[in-house]
Amino acid sequence: MSNNKQTGSGAGKGYYIALILCVAAIGITSYVYYRNASQVQEVSIQETQEDILAGTVDTQDVPVLATQPQTKATTPAVQETTPAPTEKKQLKTTSPVSGEAISGYSMEALSYNQTTRDWRVHNGVDLAAEEGAEVCAAADGQVYTVYEDDAMGHTVVIRHNDGYTTKYSSLTEDIAVKAGDTVVMGQTIGYAGDTAIVETALGSHVHFSVTCHDEPMDPAEFLALGSQ
C-alpha cells in the first residue's frame, strides 16, 4: 500500500517537471525567434540605408517605418516693387559775363588772331567785359583747378554734371574761389582782365571755353542747354 502511494507521488512530480521543461523550452524558442527576427530587421534597415547612400536603391521603394506629421513649406510672398523713375535734373546755364562775343568759337576752321597775327583754331569765345567786372560760374559745379596759364593768363576750371567742364581765362589775379569749392550758377568766381598774352589785342575780356567728356564744345551750345 505504501509503495503505490510513493509510485503515484513520483509520477505526479515527473509530470510537473516535464510540464515546466516544456514551458521553458517554448519560452526559450520564442525568445530566440524574436531576437533573430529583430537582428535581421536591423541588418536589413542598415543595408537599405547604405544602399540609399550609395545610390543603388530608389528612396521611393523604401517602406516608411515611422512617419511624422508633414507640414507644407511655404515661402513668404515677396511683393515686387518697381522703383519710381527719377527725373533727370536739367542743367541750368548762364553766360559768365553780360558782354557780347568779340571772337567766336572756331575748331573746324582757322581764324585770324590779331595779337599773334596768324591763323589758328579758337577753342572758345571771347566775351567783352570791363576790367574788374565780375565773372560768374556758368552752371552749378565744383572748382577743379585755379592756375596761371602762360598763354591764357589767370584761369579757373569748373566741372559740372554730365561730363561738362567750363574754363574762364584772362582773369585778374584776384580769384574768388579755390580748387575743391562747390559753386552755384551765377556765383562770382573772379574778375575780367587782360592777362591772356595771346589775346592782348582784345583788351579786357573773358576767354570762355567748354568741353564735354574732354571734347571741345561750342560754348553757345552749352549755354543753350539752360533754355531747353
FIVOZA-149608 format. One line per field, with one value per residue (C-alpha): residue number from 1; residue in three letters; x, y, z. Coordinates in Angstrom, 2 decimals. Example, Ala and Ser with C-alpha at 12.3 -4.5 7.8 and 13.67 -1.06 7.14 Angstrom:
<lolums>
nr <- 1  2
rest <- ALA  SER
px <- 12.30  13.67
py <- -4.50  -1.06
pz <- 7.80  7.14
</lolums>
This chain:
<lolums>
nr <- 1  2  3  4  5  6  7  8  9  10  11  12  13  14  15  16  17  18  19  20  21  22  23  24  25  26  27  28  29  30  31  32  33  34  35  36  37  38  39  40  41  42  43  44  45  46  47  48  49  50  51  52  53  54  55  56  57  58  59  60  61  62  63  64  65  66  67  68  69  70  71  72  73  74  75  76  77  78  79  80  81  82  83  84  85  86  87  88  89  90  91  92  93  94  95  96  97  98  99  100  101  102  103  104  105  106  107  108  109  110  111  112  113  114  115  116  117  118  119  120  121  122  123  124  125  126  127  128  129  130  131  132  133  134  135  136  137  138  139  140  141  142  143  144  145  146  147  148  149  150  151  152  153  154  155  156  157  158  159  160  161  162  163  164  165  166  167  168  169  170  171  172  173  174  175  176  177  178  179  180  181  182  183  184  185  186  187  188  189  190  191  192  193  194  195  196  197  198  199  200  201  202  203  204  205  206  207  208  209  210  211  212  213  214  215  216  217  218  219  220  221  222  223  224  225  226  227  228
rest <- MET  SER  ASN  ASN  LYS  GLN  THR  GLY  SER  GLY  ALA  GLY  LYS  GLY  TYR  TYR  ILE  ALA  LEU  ILE  LEU  CYS  VAL  ALA  ALA  ILE  GLY  ILE  THR  SER  TYR  VAL  TYR  TYR  ARG  ASN  ALA  SER  GLN  VAL  GLN  GLU  VAL  SER  ILE  GLN  GLU  THR  GLN  GLU  ASP  ILE  LEU  ALA  GLY  THR  VAL  ASP  THR  GLN  ASP  VAL  PRO  VAL  LEU  ALA  THR  GLN  PRO  GLN  THR  LYS  ALA  THR  THR  PRO  ALA  VAL  GLN  GLU  THR  THR  PRO  ALA  PRO  THR  GLU  LYS  LYS  GLN  LEU  LYS  THR  THR  SER  PRO  VAL  SER  GLY  GLU  ALA  ILE  SER  GLY  TYR  SER  MET  GLU  ALA  LEU  SER  TYR  ASN  GLN  THR  THR  ARG  ASP  TRP  ARG  VAL  HIS  ASN  GLY  VAL  ASP  LEU  ALA  ALA  GLU  GLU  GLY  ALA  GLU  VAL  CYS  ALA  ALA  ALA  ASP  GLY  GLN  VAL  TYR  THR  VAL  TYR  GLU  ASP  ASP  ALA  MET  GLY  HIS  THR  VAL  VAL  ILE  ARG  HIS  ASN  ASP  GLY  TYR  THR  THR  LYS  TYR  SER  SER  LEU  THR  GLU  ASP  ILE  ALA  VAL  LYS  ALA  GLY  ASP  THR  VAL  VAL  MET  GLY  GLN  THR  ILE  GLY  TYR  ALA  GLY  ASP  THR  ALA  ILE  VAL  GLU  THR  ALA  LEU  GLY  SER  HIS  VAL  HIS  PHE  SER  VAL  THR  CYS  HIS  ASP  GLU  PRO  MET  ASP  PRO  ALA  GLU  PHE  LEU  ALA  LEU  GLY  SER  GLN
px <- 0.00  2.80  4.65  1.65  1.45  5.14  4.82  1.86  3.62  6.74  4.70  2.99  6.29  7.61  4.57  5.06  8.77  8.08  5.47  7.87  10.58  8.13  7.07  10.70  11.53  8.69  9.84  13.44  12.36  10.18  12.96  15.47  12.97  12.11  15.73  16.84  13.96  14.96  18.57  17.52  15.33  18.16  20.57  18.01  17.47  21.21  21.79  18.94  20.42  23.81  22.22  20.42  23.65  25.40  22.58  21.72  18.20  15.42  14.15  10.59  10.90  11.90  8.96  8.36  8.92  7.81  6.01  5.62  3.05  4.07  3.93  3.98  6.79  5.66  7.80  6.77  5.43  7.75  5.99  7.89  8.05  9.24  11.29  9.79  11.73  13.96  13.59  16.85  17.74  18.18  21.46  20.86  23.37  24.18  26.80  29.83  29.53  26.89  29.18  28.89  31.23  34.08  35.76  33.88  34.41  36.31  37.68  36.83  38.36  41.26  40.55  42.83  44.42  45.00  47.59  49.80  48.90  48.44  45.70  44.78  41.87  39.97  38.57  36.25  34.60  36.00  33.39  33.74  33.93  35.32  38.39  37.36  33.86  32.55  32.82  30.32  30.07  28.12  26.44  26.43  29.58  32.86  36.08  38.61  41.66  42.83  46.12  48.00  48.37  51.43  49.30  45.80  46.55  44.74  42.30  39.52  38.26  34.88  33.43  29.68  27.24  27.03  30.73  30.77  33.76  33.95  37.12  37.41  40.65  42.18  41.04  42.77  44.86  42.09  40.44  37.38  37.41  39.88  40.14  37.53  34.96  31.36  29.82  26.34  25.28  25.81  28.31  31.29  34.49  36.82  37.13  37.68  41.19  43.67  46.14  45.85  49.13  47.98  44.84  46.10  44.83  41.28  41.85  39.96  37.73  36.95  38.01  35.29  35.66  33.71  34.44  32.08  33.84  37.13  36.00  35.82  32.28  30.86  30.09  26.95  25.57  26.41  24.64  21.64  21.17  19.73  16.92  15.77
py <- 0.00  2.33  1.52  2.52  5.92  6.55  5.44  7.77  10.64  10.14  10.02  13.27  15.04  13.75  15.17  18.65  18.63  17.67  20.42  23.03  21.94  22.17  25.68  26.71  25.30  27.22  30.44  29.95  29.14  32.28  34.46  33.12  33.58  37.19  38.03  36.67  38.45  41.75  41.32  40.51  43.65  45.84  44.37  44.93  48.55  49.16  47.61  49.68  52.90  52.01  51.29  54.65  56.47  54.53  55.47  51.88  51.98  54.39  56.06  55.70  51.89  52.02  51.48  54.20  52.80  55.86  58.95  62.35  64.98  66.62  70.40  72.10  74.60  77.99  80.80  84.27  86.21  88.99  91.96  93.22  96.95  98.94  101.96  105.20  106.71  109.54  112.72  113.84  117.27  119.73  121.61  125.33  127.68  131.36  133.47  134.28  137.97  140.07  141.34  140.29  137.85  139.67  136.49  133.30  129.55  128.00  124.46  123.29  126.26  128.58  132.08  135.10  136.09  139.86  139.53  136.81  137.84  134.28  131.82  129.24  127.37  129.05  126.70  129.21  132.59  135.93  137.93  141.69  142.89  145.92  145.29  144.21  143.14  140.15  136.80  134.16  130.38  129.36  126.45  124.61  122.61  122.20  124.12  121.67  123.91  127.51  128.42  130.94  129.80  131.05  131.91  132.50  134.20  133.55  130.70  128.92  125.46  124.15  120.67  120.14  117.25  115.08  115.44  119.20  121.37  125.15  127.26  131.00  132.71  136.19  136.95  139.22  137.63  138.28  134.88  134.48  130.66  127.83  124.21  121.99  124.76  124.00  126.80  127.60  129.17  132.94  132.88  135.19  133.24  136.05  139.32  140.20  141.27  141.24  138.63  136.36  137.15  135.65  137.84  141.23  142.94  142.36  144.34  143.40  140.41  136.81  133.82  131.23  127.63  124.38  120.67  117.69  114.48  116.22  117.06  120.75  122.13  125.37  127.49  128.74  125.18  124.76  127.97  126.88  123.85  126.12  127.23  123.71
pz <- 0.00  0.88  -2.35  -4.51  -2.89  -3.44  -7.04  -7.64  -5.95  -8.09  -11.27  -10.35  -9.76  -13.07  -14.86  -13.44  -14.13  -17.74  -17.98  -16.59  -19.03  -21.92  -20.96  -20.55  -23.97  -25.57  -23.86  -24.94  -28.50  -28.65  -27.27  -29.79  -32.66  -31.85  -31.12  -34.51  -36.25  -34.63  -35.68  -39.24  -39.35  -38.03  -40.58  -43.35  -42.32  -42.11  -45.53  -47.01  -45.58  -47.01  -50.40  -50.31  -49.52  -52.30  -54.71  -55.60  -54.17  -55.07  -51.91  -53.20  -52.88  -49.21  -46.84  -44.32  -40.84  -38.93  -40.09  -38.56  -39.41  -42.66  -42.93  -46.31  -46.52  -47.66  -48.96  -47.85  -50.77  -51.85  -53.30  -56.28  -56.47  -59.41  -58.36  -59.45  -62.32  -61.21  -63.15  -64.70  -63.46  -66.28  -66.28  -65.95  -67.53  -67.80  -69.55  -67.36  -68.23  -69.95  -72.74  -76.38  -78.13  -79.84  -81.11  -81.89  -81.44  -84.35  -84.10  -87.62  -89.41  -88.73  -87.51  -87.56  -84.24  -84.08  -81.32  -82.82  -86.37  -87.55  -88.32  -85.68  -84.15  -81.34  -78.66  -77.01  -77.25  -76.13  -74.23  -73.89  -70.27  -68.50  -66.39  -62.92  -63.99  -62.05  -63.80  -62.64  -62.83  -65.93  -64.07  -60.76  -60.22  -58.39  -58.95  -60.38  -60.52  -60.37  -62.07  -64.20  -67.79  -69.72  -72.76  -71.36  -68.03  -64.75  -65.25  -63.32  -64.34  -63.10  -63.55  -63.94  -64.19  -67.32  -68.15  -68.85  -67.94  -68.26  -68.33  -67.65  -68.72  -68.97  -65.40  -62.93  -60.20  -57.65  -57.96  -55.70  -55.46  -54.91  -56.03  -54.37  -53.82  -54.72  -56.74  -57.99  -61.25  -61.16  -58.26  -58.66  -59.31  -60.45  -62.38  -66.02  -67.06  -69.93  -68.70  -71.77  -73.54  -76.86  -76.81  -75.56  -78.72  -77.45  -74.25  -71.08  -71.73  -70.65  -72.71  -72.09  -73.31  -72.74  -73.09  -72.86  -71.82  -72.64  -76.19  -77.24  -77.46  -78.78  -75.68  -77.41  -77.46  -73.78  -72.84  -74.90  -72.59  -69.93  -72.21  -73.23
</lolums>
